[in-house]
Amino acid sequence: MLCLSGHDPSGGAGLQADIEALIAQGCHAAPAVTALTVQDTVNVSDFRVLDREWVLAQAHAVIADLPVAAVKLGMLGSVQMVETVLEIMQSLPGVPLVCDPVLRAGGGGALGKDEVGFAIRERLLPVAAIATPNLPEARILAELPDGSADECAEKLLPFCRNLLITGGHGDESEVHNRLYTREGTHHTFTCQRLPGSYHGSGCTLASALAGRLALGEELASAVRSALDYTWRTLRDAEQPGHGQYVPRRLPLDFCS
């Protein structure tokens, strides 16, 4: 399972989240770094996107050595990195791509300029099996600052085959996660809203979903499995620093 994402030194989000979530699904994570960030569990203060040659070299080393059953995208940070991912995917025909459009950190800090969202929508979503934005990200991608999930989906489905818009940023007592398909089907998955604010929940969900797809699970079932797993990681989350809670993606007795 190839992961193309940024490194979060706090360990809450980014590639560490991908690795832990995939281990929990019984998958092997092959993490290729797209960007380095300066962040903690409160917010991101700076980032640096790697040279495309380095990212291509990492990905092609993995592809030449390991069977890749799915690809998960996280932080890209630049339009050039969007194009780099497209080049990598040319080497993986038929492999499902899960796109987590990471445009903002949990604390609100930007993880790329505005044109990155446009490039993701126009170039990456058409080759993705599914995109997993939260509602604020869906609004950026759809260019609808106050749009509802349904309105954003209507704008984005011409670009994307399947779309999961998560509802964790609302304030209702239940979280509504909505799966839309280009064929017109619509599934709503609800769960109890938890009281905390979480660092890495989107990375956790997208990686778990990619893992379920890599294992051959059908899309709607894979979405449900990933959502259920993510909710449990948030229920058991810990606050190791001064900011958001970090999902507990692996059980404490994992190594016993």
N, C-alpha and C positions, 0 to 999 in steps of 0.2 A: 504494500500500500504506500504510494508515493505522496508525501505531504510537501506542499510548496507554501511556506509561510514565514513569518518573522519570528525572531527570537525575543522573548520577554524575560529579562533577567530576574524578575520577581517569581517566575515559575508558575504564575497563575493562568496565563493565556499563551497564545502562540504555539510554537512547536512542542513545548513540554505538555501542554494540554492535549495536543493531538496524540502524542506518544502514549500518554496515560489512558486516554479514552479508547484508543485502538487496542492496547493491551487488554483492557477490560472486555472488549468484544471477541478476544481470541485471535486478533490480527497482529501482523508484524508491521511496524511503522518504519518507513525509510524517509527521514526528514531532510529535505533540501532547504537551506536557508535562503530566503529572498531579501530579508532586511534585518538590520540590527536596530534595536530600540533602546532608548533610555527611558525606563518607566518603572513604576512601583505599583502597589495595589491601589494607589490613589488615582494616578493619571500618567499619561505619557508626556515627556518634555522634549524629546527629540528623537529622530530616527535617521537612518542612512540606508538607502537601497543599494544592494550589492550590484556590481557590474554584471551585465547579462551573461558574459562569457563564463563567469564563475557559476552562475545558476544553471546554465546549460550544461556545463561540465559535471556538476553534481547530479543533475537529473539523468544525463546520458550514462553516467557510471552505474547508477541504480538500474536503469532500463536494460543495460547490457548484461547485468548480473542476476537480477531478480525478476520473477514473474510479477507484474503489476496488475492487480485485479481492480483497482480503483485509484483515482487521484482526488486529493482534497486540497483546495485552495484556501488560504487565509489572506494575510496582509500581503499586498503586492507593492503599493506605495508609489508607483509611477506608471505612466502610459507605456514606457519601454518594457516594463516587466509584464504588462498585459500581453504585449506582442511576443515576449519570450515564452510565456506559457502556451500561447497558440502554436509556436514552433515546437515545443516539447510534445504537445498533444498530437502532432502529425506523426510522431513515432509510436503512438498508442491508439491505433484505430479501433473503435468499438469499446474502449475502456471508459466506464462511466466517470464523469467529472462532477464533483460536488463543489459548488462555488459558494463560499461564505464571504460575501462582499464586505470585508473589514474596512470601513471608512472612518470610524471614530473609535477611540478607546472608551472604556466604560466611564471614565471621568469626563468625557467630552472632547478630549484633545484629538485633533485631526491626524489621520494616518495616511495622508495623501492629499494632493490638490484636487480641486473640484473636477478637473478633466479626467481624473482616474475613474470616478464613478461613471462618467459618460462612456469611457472606453470599455469598462466592464460591461455596461448595458449593451453597447453596440457590437462588441467584438467577442466577449467571453460567454455571455449568457446564451447566445445561439449554439454553442458547442457543449454546453453543460447539460448533464442529465437533470440536475435540479439546483436551484439557488435557494439559500436559506437566510435571507435578510430579516433583521428585526424590523419593526414598523418604522422607526426613524431612518434606517438605512433604505428601506423600500421607498420612503418618501423622497430621499435624495436621488435614488436611481430613476424614479418615475417623474421627477421634477414636479412633485405635488406637495408643497410644504405642509398642508393641512389635510392631505388625503387620507381616507379610510383605507383599511386593508383591501376591501373590495375594489375601490377606485384605483389603488396602486396596482393591484393584480391585473385589472383590465388594461392598464397602460403597459405593463411589463410582459404579459403572456405572448404578445407577438414576437418577443425576443427570446423567450425561454419556454422550454417544453413543460417544465414543472416548477412550481414556486411554493416554498413554505415560508409564510410570513409569521414570525413569532410575536407573541403579545406580552412579553415579559416587562415591557416598559410602561404599561398602563397602570391604573390604580383600582381596577375592579377586583372583587374578592376571588374571582376565578380568572385564570389565564386562558385566553383563546388563541390557539395556534392553528393557522388556517393553511391547508394544502390545496393548491389550485393546479389544474392541469389544462393544457391547451385544448384538450377534447371537451372541456366544459364541466368535468366533475369537480366537486368541492367537498372536502372533508374538514370538519372542525374537531380538533382534539382539545379537550378542556382538562385543566388540572388546578388544584388548589394553589393560590398565590402564597408564596413564602415571604416572610417579613424582611429578609436581608437584601443587600445590594451585592451583586456577584461579579467577580473578575474572571473572565474566561468561559462564561456559560455558552456563548455562541460558538466558540472553538470546540467546546466539548460536544455540543449537539451535532455540528457538521461532521466532526470526525467519527462520532458514533454512527451517524447515518451512512457515511462513506464505508465504514467497516461492515455494516449490515448488508449494504449493496454488494460489497466485495465478496461476501459469503453467499451471495445468491438470493437474498431475501427480496421478495416483491416490494415495489416502491411504498405503497401505503402501509404495509406491515412494517417495513424498515423504518419509516417515519415514526410510527407508533413506538416501536422498540427503542429508537434513539431518544424520543421525547421522554419515555418512562425512565430510561437510564439517567438522562440528564436531570430530571426532577429529583431522583434519589441522590445524585451527587450534590445537588443544591441543598436538599434537606439535611444532609450530613456535613455541610461545608464548615470550614473553620476560618477564623480571622487571624492569620499569622502576623499581620503588620498593622499599620495605622489606617488602612483604607478598607476596600471591599473584602467580602468573604471570598475564599477560594474553594471551588468545588472539590469534594473528596472523590476523585475518580477511581481510586483503587482502595480496596478494603484494607483495614489496618492489619488483618491477619494474612495478607497476601503472601508473605514470605515465610509463614510459619508452617 
